Amino acid sequence: MNTTLLSVAVAAALSITTLAHAASPDNESVKIAAPAAADFKFKPQEFQDYLYSYALSNGDKLKFTQKVAHYYAEVNGHRKVEIYPVAPGAFVTQAGSRISFTDDGGALTIDNYERLPMAAQLPANTTVVASR
């Protein structure tokens, strides 16, 4: 008797699992994958346009440096933070700051500036701009 009940329970569980996998989803959403940052190829010599110091709109001074294929931003002489190329003239930090250059490196915008580790306490979504 116990074996029969166990067999029926197992069969019912397997049937429900099979039906759950066979049923179509209720929503018909489509997944679109964004290209990964690693998909963008940046040549180290391309960073030459950005190897300057910039006076930011909030009074800070930002300097960019490079060591082989690694790129860094440094605010007011504090420790450097690595920046990663994601598109032509665009870099991000691991914390989510985004640096966008325009005018062949003559101007820049930094979104989420407050996420730079060397930035002062600032409100969320702070944007600063600069030009050479």
N, C-alpha and C positions, 0 to 999 in steps of 0.2 A: 504494500500500500504506500509506504513512504517513498519507495523507488518510483512508483507511478506518479505520485504527486510531484516529486522532484523533476521527473522527466517532463511533465506538462508545464511546470513553471519555467524550466530552461527553454522549452520550445516556444512558449509565449514571449519570453524575453528576447529571444533571437528574432522572432517575427516582428516584434515592435521595433527593434533596432534596424532590421532590414527595411521596414517601411519608412522609418525616419530618414534613412539615407537615400531612399529612392524618391521621396517627395521633393517636388521642386520648391525653391525658396520663395517666400512670400514677397520679398522685394526683388526687383530686377535691376539692381545697381550694377554699374560697370566700374571696375577698378582701373585707374589710370596711374601708371608709375612715372614719377618725375625722374629725370636723369640724375644720377648720383653725381656728387661733386667730383668724384674720381674720374668721371667720364670726360671732364674738361681737361685738356692738355695745355699746360702753361710752361713756356720755356723760360729758364732762369734769366736770360738776357732781356726778356720783356719787362722785367721789374725795374730796369734802369730808369724808366720814365717816372717812377715813384720814389726814388731814393733821395728824398728831400725832407726838410723840416717844414711843418705847416703850422701857422698861427690859427688856432681854432676860434670859432665865434664865442666860446665861453671863456676865453682867456688862456686856456691850456695850450701847450706846445706839443705837437705830435711829430715824432721822427720815425721814419721807416728805414729798416736795415735788412740785409740779406746775408745769409751764409750758405753758399752753394744753392741748393734748391729748397731752402727754408727761408720764410719771410716773416719779419717781426715788426710790431708797432710798439712804440715806447712813448708814454705820456710823461712830460715833465721830469725826465731822467729816472723814473721808477723802473722797476723790472720790466723786461720785455715780455710781450705776449705773442705767441705764434699766430699768424694769420694764414688762411688757406685760400688759394685761388679757386673760384667757382664759375667764373665767366670772364670774358674780357673786361678788365678794369674793375672787377668785383671780387672782394675777399670777405671771408667770415672768420670769426674766432670760434673756438670750441664752445664758448658760453653764449653765442648767438648775436654778437655785434656784427653789423654788416658795414663794410667800407666800400664805397663806390666812387671811383675816379672818373672825372670828365675832363675835357679839354687837354687830352694827352698828358694827364697827370697834373695839370695846372690847378685843378679844383677837386675837392672831395666832399662827400657827405658821409657821416657816420650815423647809422641808425642803431638804436639800443646802446648808446654810448655808455650808459650806466652799468652795463654788463662787463665792461673792461675792468680787470681787477685793480687797476691803478686809478680809476676814476673815483671822484668824491661821491658821497651819498647824493644821488640824484633820483628824481621821480622816474617811474617806468616809461619806456618809449621815448627817452630823450634823444633828440637828433641835434648834432652839431655839424657845422659846415666850415670850410676853409678854402683859401686859395693861396698860391705861392706868391 
